[in-house]
Amino acid sequence: QVQLVESGGGLVQAGGSLRLSCAASGRTFSSYAMCWFRQAPGQEREFVAAISWSGGSTYYADSVKGRFTISRDNAKNTVYLQMNSLKPEDTAVYYCAAAWKTITIANMSIRRFYDYWGQGTQVTVSS
């Protein structure tokens, strides 16, 4: 069992930066691939970024490539999303999620393959 709690959201001007954190419970955190999804009002939840259980591989949605960086610190049971050059289109509730490390690259952007979800944190980018 893994419990996830996101933090770090807030209001920022376009072009600014935020760093989101997701703190996980459990001693087997390093056995899970981690990801971030986001959901804007009236829209479907969409994939943002994922990181492998070892931290050696990362994957990003085209919309955030070059601007966002996902990382993890297994010693702290925490995954991060560094968001730079923020745009109003990035406004959404951001969720972290965990999947057992056997998840394949092809499945990392698919919601139903993740076993655990956080409660979400709001990110608002003003123009």
Secondary structure as the mmCIF struct_conf table of DSSP 4:
data_model
#
loop_
_struct_conf.conf_type_id
_struct_conf.id
_struct_conf.beg_label_comp_id
_struct_conf.beg_label_asym_id
_struct_conf.beg_label_seq_id
_struct_conf.end_label_comp_id
_struct_conf.end_label_asym_id
_struct_conf.end_label_seq_id
STRN STRN1 LEU A 4 SER A 7
STRN STRN2 GLY A 10 GLN A 13
TURN_TY1_P TURN_TY1_P1 ALA A 14 GLY A 15
STRN STRN3 LEU A 18 ALA A 24
BEND BEND1 GLY A 26 GLY A 26
TURN_TY1_P TURN_TY1_P2 ARG A 27 THR A 28
HELX_RH_3T_P HELX_RH_3T_P1 PHE A 29 SER A 31
STRN STRN4 TYR A 32 GLN A 39
TURN_TY1_P TURN_TY1_P3 PRO A 41 GLY A 42
BEND BEND2 GLN A 43 GLN A 43
STRN STRN5 GLU A 46 ILE A 51
TURN_TY1_P TURN_TY1_P4 TRP A 53 SER A 54
BEND BEND3 GLY A 55 GLY A 55
STRN STRN6 THR A 58 TYR A 60
TURN_TY1_P TURN_TY1_P5 ASP A 62 ARG A 67
STRN STRN7 PHE A 68 ASP A 73
HELX_RH_3T_P HELX_RH_3T_P2 ASN A 74 LYS A 76
TURN_TY1_P TURN_TY1_P6 ASN A 77 ASN A 77
STRN STRN8 THR A 78 MET A 83
BEND BEND4 SER A 85 SER A 85
HELX_RH_3T_P HELX_RH_3T_P3 PRO A 88 ASP A 90
STRN STRN9 ALA A 92 TRP A 100
TURN_TY1_P TURN_TY1_P7 LYS A 101 THR A 102
HELX_RH_3T_P HELX_RH_3T_P4 ILE A 105 ASN A 107
TURN_TY1_P TURN_TY1_P8 MET A 108 SER A 109
HELX_RH_3T_P HELX_RH_3T_P5 ARG A 111 PHE A 113
STRN STRN10 TYR A 116 TRP A 117
STRN STRN11 THR A 121 SER A 126
#
